[in-house]
């Protein structure tokens, strides 16, 4: 018994179930049934039965013995290949280079301690893709030591890729707290994490104008911002070989004293801002006339106290309203607490100038607006009231800031100088990603100073890869795709997103109906692409297996395709 297929010119073949028989010496066929109404799969199954093969449900033929997320690993691997990441780390292959690349990928996908990383990554395909199947935490520590020795060379390569003569670079400082007190870098200083009286380490990040990281330097936790600036300038000029550069830093970083040193360096220009006391002095001296803001929100002027510099005065009305509201809220909160103290003094539950002063001091230090109050403290009496003229004088400057720069006007106009200063938000975005959202640089568990430096440098390298992935995935994320708009928007007014970006944010879907993602949720979406280890049930005793990887859906395929557009 067999199945014959009879060709048809314009339609599907006719399938007939036939059997052969003998009639004398001749072999003849007779048709038992027309199978043309069956599907191709059904016909093939009947063929198999007629051939003596066993036909069972596919689930009975083989089983999945292991499933590991693969899509996120694949995405990061593609990005690193497009960036030439391996050659960036070292030109020659080595076990240390493989370990560093694997740690960077692991930090992007799921940040853990080094010990936990070696446990976690075996639940994914990462060890296979990066060739680190047999590594443990000791190997990772050795690779970190090897990486730190190469930091200068790697940063020099990054600078050659992304910075050129006359380019604009952004620099800012942040801090992260420690677990433990053994590291010599751990010092108590100004905490940007809100962890007061906690040991921390400071680190300064140098990026391109777009926010792409180039270099990072680590300092003791009590190092002042301004003390990190000149070492960074020396690195730019001596290590990176850049003699002409525009450096952008905040007013605490590029201080008036530091500028005196920068003036002696030919080819180095800067953009920063004046402190509030300097702005107040300009207003009181009549140089900065607030009436000029009636018709515009930006104008340029000069002053003898700032020789060779251009000053750009800006007024953001929305920012002014925000500061006015915040000040009033703090004043009211302070008054409420001070009123409680006055009531206790009046009813005699607290007395003595010392005791009353301690209570008042706690309130004043809590809300930081004590300068706006007149306080009268006696042994049995306490009075306070607002200093209205002083508050009004400060309120007049709400929303006003002044940008200062040594860049000539023919090289950069006023609007562009203000936009360049505001680009420091890109460094803040990098810190936010490195510290909290994605890479989790903190808390720091390492105790050796060099391990801390290597850990922070590793996080910077991870952000370097992530930054390029975010740029490639802009159309899939909540990010604004209209980057050209930034170059022409009002430099003083609050930034506004494009209509397309607002639509994405409002609808949470793209034009094709697929969901809009954050960077993290897109990685989670890609992680549903898994690599299954399968085994034929009949071969269980032999232990032979094979692997099958999930076929990406259209959205996942688009995400992987976009990464192919990454260039350096």
C-alpha positions as CSV (number, residue, x, y, z in Angstrom):
1,X,0.0,0.0,0.0
2,X,1.4,3.4,-0.9
3,X,0.5,7.0,-1.8
4,X,0.8,8.3,-5.4
5,X,0.9,12.0,-6.3
6,X,-0.7,12.8,-9.6
7,X,0.5,16.2,-10.9
8,X,-2.0,18.8,-12.0
9,X,-1.0,21.7,-14.2
10,X,-2.7,24.6,-12.4
11,X,-3.6,23.2,-9.0
12,X,-2.3,21.1,-6.2
13,X,-1.4,17.5,-7.1
14,X,-4.0,14.7,-6.5
15,X,-3.0,12.3,-3.8
16,X,-4.3,8.7,-4.1
17,X,-4.0,5.8,-1.7
18,X,-3.3,2.7,-3.8
19,X,-2.3,-0.9,-3.5
20,X,-0.4,-3.2,-5.9
21,X,-1.6,-6.7,-6.8
22,X,-0.7,-9.3,-9.4
23,X,-2.8,-10.4,-12.2
24,X,-1.0,-13.3,-13.7
25,X,2.5,-12.0,-14.5
26,X,1.5,-8.4,-14.4
27,X,1.6,-6.0,-11.5
28,X,-1.4,-3.7,-11.4
29,X,-2.6,-0.9,-9.1
30,X,-6.0,-0.1,-7.7
31,X,-7.1,3.1,-6.0
32,X,-8.5,2.7,-2.5
33,X,-9.1,6.4,-1.6
34,X,-8.5,9.9,-2.7
35,X,-6.5,11.7,-0.1
36,X,-6.4,15.1,-1.8
37,X,-8.6,16.7,0.9
38,X,-6.0,16.0,3.6
39,X,-3.2,18.5,4.5
40,X,0.3,17.8,3.5
41,X,1.2,17.1,7.1
42,X,-1.5,14.4,7.3
43,X,-0.4,12.9,4.1
44,X,3.2,12.7,5.2
45,X,2.1,11.1,8.4
46,X,0.2,8.4,6.5
47,X,3.3,7.8,4.4
48,X,5.4,7.3,7.5
49,X,2.9,4.7,8.9
50,X,2.9,2.9,5.6
51,X,6.7,2.8,5.7
52,X,6.5,1.1,9.1
53,X,7.6,4.2,11.1
54,X,6.2,4.9,14.6
55,X,4.1,8.1,14.6
56,X,3.7,9.8,18.0
57,X,3.0,13.3,19.3
58,X,6.1,15.4,19.0
59,X,6.2,16.0,22.7
60,X,6.7,12.3,23.2
61,X,9.7,12.2,20.9
62,X,12.0,14.7,22.7
63,X,12.1,16.8,25.8
64,X,13.6,20.1,26.9
65,X,16.2,19.6,29.7
66,X,17.2,23.2,30.1
67,X,16.2,26.7,29.0
68,X,18.4,29.8,29.3
69,X,17.7,33.4,28.4
70,X,19.7,34.4,25.3
71,X,18.2,37.4,23.6
72,X,19.6,40.1,25.9
73,X,23.0,38.4,25.8
74,X,22.8,38.4,22.0
75,X,21.9,42.1,21.9
76,X,24.7,43.2,24.1
77,X,27.1,40.9,22.2
78,X,26.1,42.5,18.9
79,X,26.5,46.0,20.2
80,X,30.0,45.2,21.5
81,X,31.0,43.6,18.2
82,X,29.8,46.7,16.3
83,X,31.9,48.9,18.7
84,X,35.0,46.8,18.3
85,X,34.9,46.4,22.1
86,X,37.4,43.6,22.3
87,X,40.1,45.5,20.4
88,X,39.3,48.5,22.5
89,X,40.2,46.5,25.6
90,X,43.2,44.8,24.2
91,X,44.5,44.1,20.7
92,X,45.5,40.5,21.5
93,X,43.0,37.8,22.7
94,X,43.5,36.7,26.3
95,X,41.5,35.1,29.1
96,X,41.6,38.5,30.9
97,X,40.1,40.3,27.9
98,X,37.3,37.7,27.7
99,X,36.6,38.0,31.4
100,X,36.4,41.9,31.2
101,X,34.0,41.7,28.2
102,X,31.8,39.2,30.1
103,X,31.8,41.4,33.2
104,X,30.8,44.4,31.1
105,X,27.9,42.5,29.5
106,X,26.8,41.1,32.8
107,X,26.8,44.6,34.3
108,X,24.5,45.8,31.5
109,X,22.1,42.8,31.7
110,X,21.9,42.3,35.4
111,X,24.2,44.0,37.8
112,X,25.5,41.9,40.7
113,X,28.6,41.6,42.9
114,X,31.4,39.7,41.3
115,X,30.7,36.6,43.3
116,X,27.0,36.7,42.5
117,X,27.8,37.4,38.8
118,X,29.6,34.1,38.5
119,X,26.5,32.4,39.9
120,X,24.0,34.4,37.9
121,X,25.6,34.2,34.4
122,X,25.3,30.4,34.3
123,X,21.6,30.8,34.2
124,X,22.0,32.5,30.8
125,X,24.0,31.8,27.6
126,X,26.6,34.5,28.5
127,X,29.4,32.2,29.6
128,X,29.2,30.3,26.3
129,X,29.0,33.5,24.1
130,X,32.1,35.0,25.9
131,X,34.1,31.9,26.6
132,X,34.1,32.2,30.4
133,X,32.4,29.0,31.4
134,X,35.0,27.9,33.8
135,X,35.8,31.3,35.5
136,X,35.1,32.0,39.1
137,X,35.2,35.2,41.2
138,X,39.0,34.9,41.7
139,X,39.5,35.0,38.0
140,X,37.3,38.1,37.8
141,X,39.3,39.9,40.4
142,X,42.5,39.1,38.5
143,X,40.9,40.4,35.3
144,X,39.9,43.6,37.1
145,X,43.6,44.1,38.2
146,X,44.6,43.6,34.6
147,X,42.0,46.0,33.3
148,X,43.1,48.8,35.7
149,X,46.7,48.6,34.3
150,X,45.2,49.2,30.8
151,X,42.9,52.1,31.8
152,X,45.1,54.8,30.4
153,X,45.5,53.0,27.0
154,X,41.7,52.3,26.8
155,X,40.8,55.9,27.6
156,X,43.3,57.2,25.1
157,X,41.6,55.0,22.4
158,X,38.2,56.3,23.4
159,X,39.4,59.9,23.2
160,X,40.8,59.3,19.8
161,X,37.4,57.9,18.7
162,X,35.2,60.6,20.1
163,X,37.2,63.8,20.8
164,X,39.1,65.9,18.3
165,X,41.0,69.1,18.4
166,X,38.7,72.0,19.3
167,X,35.9,69.6,20.5
168,X,33.7,70.3,23.5
169,X,33.9,68.0,26.5
170,X,31.7,67.8,29.6
171,X,33.1,67.1,33.1
172,X,31.4,66.6,36.4
173,X,31.9,64.8,39.8
174,X,29.7,62.4,41.7
175,X,30.0,60.1,44.6
176,X,28.9,56.6,45.8
177,X,28.8,55.2,49.3
178,X,30.7,52.1,50.6
179,X,29.7,49.0,52.5
180,X,32.4,48.8,55.2
181,X,35.2,51.1,56.3
182,X,38.3,49.3,55.2
183,X,39.1,51.0,51.9
184,X,41.6,53.9,52.0
185,X,39.5,55.8,49.5
186,X,36.5,55.8,51.8
187,X,36.2,59.2,53.3
188,X,33.2,61.2,54.7
189,X,32.5,64.1,52.5
190,X,29.7,65.9,50.7
191,X,27.3,63.0,49.8
192,X,25.4,63.2,46.5
193,X,23.5,60.0,47.5
194,X,21.9,61.5,50.5
195,X,23.9,59.3,52.8
196,X,25.2,61.7,55.4
197,X,28.2,60.7,57.5
198,X,28.7,57.6,55.4
199,X,32.1,56.7,53.8
200,X,32.1,57.4,50.1
201,X,34.3,57.6,47.1
202,X,34.3,60.5,44.5
203,X,34.7,60.0,40.7
204,X,34.8,62.5,37.9
205,X,33.4,61.6,34.5
206,X,34.5,63.1,31.2
207,X,32.1,62.8,28.2
208,X,31.5,64.1,24.8
209,X,28.9,66.8,24.3
210,X,26.3,64.1,23.5
211,X,27.1,62.3,26.8
212,X,29.3,59.4,25.4
213,X,31.8,58.6,28.2
214,X,35.5,58.9,27.5
215,X,37.3,58.8,30.8
216,X,36.7,58.4,34.6
217,X,38.9,59.3,37.5
218,X,38.5,58.1,41.1
219,X,39.3,60.2,44.2
220,X,39.0,60.0,48.0
221,X,35.5,60.7,49.3
222,X,36.4,64.1,50.8
223,X,38.0,65.5,47.7
224,X,36.5,68.9,46.6
225,X,35.2,69.3,43.1
226,X,37.7,72.0,42.1
227,X,40.6,69.8,43.2
228,X,39.8,67.2,40.5
229,X,39.6,69.7,37.6
230,X,43.3,70.4,36.9
231,X,44.3,66.6,36.9
232,X,41.5,66.2,34.3
233,X,42.9,69.1,32.2
234,X,46.4,67.5,32.4
235,X,45.0,64.2,31.2
236,X,43.3,65.9,28.2
237,X,46.4,67.7,27.1
238,X,49.2,65.3,28.0
239,X,47.6,61.8,27.7
240,X,45.1,62.4,25.0
241,X,47.2,65.0,23.1
242,X,44.4,67.6,22.8
243,X,45.8,71.1,22.8
244,X,42.6,72.9,21.8
245,X,39.5,72.1,23.7
246,X,36.4,73.6,25.3
247,X,35.7,72.2,28.8
248,X,32.3,72.6,30.3
249,X,31.8,72.3,34.1
250,X,29.4,73.5,36.7
251,X,30.1,76.6,38.9
252,X,31.5,74.4,41.7
253,X,33.9,72.7,39.4
254,X,35.4,75.5,37.3
255,X,35.7,78.1,40.1
256,X,37.1,81.6,39.9
257,X,40.4,80.4,41.4
258,X,40.7,77.5,39.0
259,X,40.1,79.9,36.0
260,X,43.1,81.9,37.0
261,X,45.2,78.7,36.3
262,X,43.3,77.8,33.1
263,X,44.0,81.2,31.6
264,X,47.7,80.3,31.4
265,X,46.9,77.2,29.2
266,X,46.8,78.2,25.5
267,X,44.1,76.6,23.5
268,X,41.9,75.6,26.5
269,X,38.6,77.4,26.8
270,X,35.8,76.9,29.3
271,X,32.2,77.3,29.9
272,X,30.7,77.5,33.5
273,X,28.4,79.7,35.5
274,X,28.6,82.4,38.2
275,X,27.7,81.7,41.8
276,X,24.7,83.4,43.3
277,X,26.9,85.8,45.3
278,X,28.6,87.0,42.2
279,X,25.3,87.5,40.4
280,X,24.0,89.5,43.4
281,X,27.1,91.7,43.2
282,X,26.6,92.4,39.5
283,X,22.9,93.4,40.2
284,X,23.8,95.6,43.1
285,X,26.6,97.3,41.1
286,X,24.1,98.1,38.2
287,X,26.0,96.0,35.6
288,X,23.3,93.4,35.4
289,X,20.0,95.3,34.9
290,X,17.0,93.2,35.6
291,X,14.8,95.5,33.5
292,X,16.5,94.1,30.4
293,X,14.6,90.8,31.0
294,X,11.3,92.5,30.3
295,X,11.8,92.0,26.5
296,X,14.1,89.0,26.3
297,X,15.3,86.1,28.4
298,X,19.0,86.2,27.3
299,X,21.5,88.9,26.8
300,X,25.3,89.2,26.8
301,X,27.5,91.6,28.7
302,X,31.0,92.0,30.1
303,X,32.5,93.2,33.4
304,X,36.0,94.2,34.5
305,X,36.0,91.6,37.2
306,X,35.9,88.9,34.5
307,X,38.5,90.0,32.0
308,X,38.6,88.3,28.6
309,X,35.3,86.5,29.3
310,X,31.8,86.8,28.0
311,X,28.8,86.8,30.4
312,X,25.4,85.6,29.3
313,X,22.5,86.5,31.6
314,X,19.5,84.2,31.4
315,X,16.1,84.3,33.0
316,X,13.8,81.2,33.1
317,X,10.4,82.3,34.3
318,X,9.3,78.7,35.0
319,X,12.4,78.1,37.1
320,X,11.8,81.3,38.9
321,X,8.2,80.3,39.9
322,X,9.6,76.9,41.1
323,X,12.2,78.5,43.3
324,X,9.7,81.0,44.7
325,X,7.3,78.2,45.6
326,X,10.1,76.1,47.2
327,X,11.3,79.1,49.3
328,X,7.9,79.8,50.5
329,X,7.3,76.2,51.5
330,X,10.6,76.1,53.4
331,X,9.8,79.4,55.2
332,X,6.3,78.1,56.2
333,X,7.8,74.8,57.4
334,X,10.4,76.7,59.5
335,X,7.8,79.1,61.0
336,X,5.6,76.1,62.0
337,X,8.5,74.4,63.9
338,X,9.7,77.7,65.4
339,X,6.1,78.4,66.6
340,X,6.1,75.1,68.4
341,X,9.3,76.1,70.2
342,X,7.9,79.5,71.1
343,X,4.8,77.9,72.6
344,X,6.9,75.6,74.8
345,X,9.0,78.6,76.0
346,X,5.8,80.5,76.8
347,X,4.3,77.6,78.8
348,X,7.6,77.1,80.6
349,X,8.4,73.6,79.4
350,X,11.7,74.8,78.1
351,X,13.9,77.6,79.3
352,X,17.5,78.9,79.2
353,X,19.2,80.4,76.2
354,X,21.3,77.4,75.6
355,X,18.5,74.9,75.5
356,X,16.3,77.1,73.4
357,X,19.2,77.8,71.0
358,X,19.8,74.1,70.5
359,X,16.2,73.5,69.6
360,X,16.1,76.5,67.2
361,X,19.4,75.5,65.6
362,X,18.0,72.1,64.7
363,X,15.1,73.7,62.9
364,X,17.2,76.2,61.1
365,X,19.7,73.5,60.0
366,X,16.9,71.3,58.8
367,X,15.3,73.7,56.4
368,X,18.3,75.9,55.5
369,X,16.5,79.2,55.5
370,X,17.6,80.6,58.8
371,X,19.2,83.6,57.0
372,X,15.7,84.9,56.2
373,X,14.7,85.1,59.9
374,X,15.5,87.5,62.8
375,X,15.8,85.4,66.0
376,X,15.7,86.8,69.5
377,X,16.6,84.2,72.2
378,X,16.4,85.0,75.9
379,X,16.3,82.7,79.0
380,X,12.5,82.9,79.2
381,X,11.5,84.4,75.9
382,X,11.9,83.5,72.2
383,X,10.7,85.7,69.3
384,X,11.2,85.4,65.5
385,X,10.0,87.1,62.3
386,X,10.8,87.1,58.6
387,X,13.4,89.5,57.1
388,X,11.1,90.7,54.3
389,X,13.6,93.0,52.5
390,X,16.2,90.2,52.4
391,X,13.6,87.7,51.1
392,X,12.5,90.2,48.4
393,X,16.0,90.8,47.3
394,X,16.6,87.1,46.8
395,X,13.3,86.6,45.1
396,X,14.2,89.2,42.6
397,X,16.9,86.9,41.3
398,X,14.7,83.8,41.1
399,X,15.1,82.1,37.7
400,X,18.2,84.1,36.9
401,X,21.6,82.6,36.1
402,X,24.7,83.8,34.3
403,X,26.9,81.7,32.1
404,X,30.6,82.7,31.8
405,X,32.9,81.6,29.0
406,X,36.2,82.3,27.4
407,X,35.1,81.0,24.0
408,X,35.2,83.8,21.4
409,X,31.9,85.0,20.0
410,X,33.0,84.2,16.4
411,X,33.4,80.6,17.5
412,X,30.2,80.2,19.6
413,X,27.3,82.6,20.0
414,X,25.4,83.3,23.2
415,X,22.6,80.8,22.6
416,X,25.1,78.1,21.8
417,X,27.1,78.8,24.9
418,X,24.0,78.4,27.1
419,X,23.0,75.2,25.3
420,X,26.6,73.9,25.8
421,X,26.4,74.6,29.6
422,X,23.0,72.9,29.8
423,X,24.5,69.8,28.1
424,X,25.9,69.0,31.5
425,X,22.6,67.3,32.0
426,X,24.0,64.5,29.8
427,X,26.7,63.8,32.5
428,X,24.0,63.8,35.1
429,X,22.0,61.3,33.0
430,X,25.1,59.1,32.9
431,X,25.5,59.3,36.7
432,X,21.9,58.4,37.1
433,X,22.2,55.3,34.9
434,X,25.5,54.2,36.4
435,X,24.4,54.7,40.0
436,X,20.8,53.6,40.2
437,X,18.8,52.8,37.1
438,X,20.9,50.2,35.2
439,X,24.5,49.6,36.2
440,X,24.3,50.0,40.0
441,X,27.8,51.2,40.7
442,X,26.7,51.5,44.4
443,X,26.9,50.3,47.0
444,X,30.6,49.5,46.6
445,X,31.7,46.3,48.3
446,X,35.4,46.2,47.4
447,X,38.0,47.1,50.0
448,X,41.2,47.5,48.0
449,X,41.6,51.0,46.4
450,X,42.7,49.6,43.0
451,X,39.7,47.2,43.0
452,X,37.4,50.2,43.6
453,X,39.0,52.0,40.7
454,X,38.7,49.0,38.5
455,X,35.0,48.5,39.5
456,X,34.1,52.1,38.7
457,X,36.1,52.0,35.4
458,X,34.2,48.7,34.5
459,X,30.9,50.5,35.1
460,X,32.0,53.3,32.8
461,X,32.8,50.8,30.1
462,X,29.4,49.2,30.6
463,X,27.7,52.6,30.2
464,X,29.8,53.2,27.1
465,X,28.1,50.1,25.5
466,X,24.7,51.0,26.9
467,X,24.9,54.6,25.6
468,X,25.4,53.3,22.1
469,X,22.6,50.8,22.5
470,X,20.2,53.5,23.7
471,X,21.1,55.7,20.7
472,X,20.5,52.8,18.3
473,X,17.1,52.0,20.0
474,X,15.7,55.5,20.2
475,X,12.7,54.7,18.0
476,X,11.8,51.8,20.3
477,X,12.3,53.7,23.6
478,X,10.5,56.7,25.2
479,X,13.5,58.8,23.9
480,X,13.0,61.7,21.6
481,X,14.1,60.9,18.1
482,X,14.2,64.5,16.9
483,X,17.8,65.4,17.9
484,X,18.2,68.3,15.4
485,X,15.5,70.2,17.3
486,X,17.8,70.6,20.3
487,X,20.2,72.7,18.3
488,X,17.6,75.3,17.5
489,X,15.3,75.4,20.6
490,X,15.2,78.3,23.0
491,X,18.4,77.9,25.1
492,X,16.8,79.4,28.2
493,X,13.3,78.0,28.3
494,X,12.6,74.6,29.7
495,X,13.2,71.8,27.2
496,X,10.2,70.5,25.3
497,X,9.9,67.1,23.7
498,X,8.8,66.8,20.1
499,X,5.2,65.9,19.2
500,X,6.2,62.4,18.2
501,X,7.9,61.8,21.6
502,X,4.9,63.2,23.5
503,X,2.6,60.9,21.5
504,X,4.8,57.9,22.4
505,X,4.7,58.9,26.0
506,X,0.9,59.3,26.0
507,X,-0.1,56.2,24.1
508,X,2.7,53.9,25.3
509,X,2.7,52.3,21.8
510,X,4.6,52.8,18.6
511,X,2.8,53.5,15.3
512,X,2.7,49.8,14.5
513,X,1.0,49.1,17.8
514,X,3.9,47.5,19.6
515,X,4.7,48.7,23.1
516,X,7.2,51.5,23.8
517,X,10.0,50.3,26.1
518,X,12.5,51.6,28.6
519,X,16.0,50.3,28.1
520,X,15.5,47.8,30.9
521,X,12.1,46.5,29.7
522,X,13.4,46.1,26.2
523,X,16.2,43.9,27.5
524,X,13.6,41.9,29.4
525,X,11.6,41.5,26.2
526,X,14.7,40.2,24.4
527,X,15.4,37.8,27.2
528,X,12.3,35.8,26.2
529,X,14.5,34.6,23.3
530,X,15.8,31.5,25.0
531,X,18.2,28.7,24.0
532,X,16.7,25.3,24.8
533,X,18.8,22.2,25.4
534,X,16.8,19.3,24.0
535,X,17.1,15.5,24.2
536,X,15.5,12.7,22.3
537,X,13.6,10.5,24.7
538,X,14.9,7.4,23.0
539,X,18.4,8.7,23.5
540,X,18.1,9.4,27.3
541,X,20.5,6.6,28.1
542,X,23.2,7.9,25.7
543,X,22.9,11.5,27.0
544,X,23.1,13.1,23.5
545,X,21.5,16.5,23.2
546,X,20.9,19.3,20.7
547,X,20.1,23.0,21.1
548,X,17.3,25.1,19.7
549,X,17.0,28.9,20.0
550,X,13.7,30.7,20.0
551,X,12.9,32.5,16.7
552,X,12.7,36.3,17.4
553,X,9.3,37.9,16.9
554,X,9.1,41.0,14.6
555,X,9.7,43.5,17.4
556,X,12.7,41.5,18.7
557,X,14.1,41.2,15.2
558,X,13.8,45.0,14.7
559,X,15.7,45.6,18.0
560,X,18.5,43.3,16.9
561,X,18.6,44.9,13.4
562,X,18.9,48.4,14.9
563,X,22.0,47.4,16.8
564,X,23.7,46.6,13.5
565,X,23.6,50.4,12.7
566,X,26.0,51.2,15.6
567,X,29.2,52.8,14.3
568,X,32.3,54.4,15.9
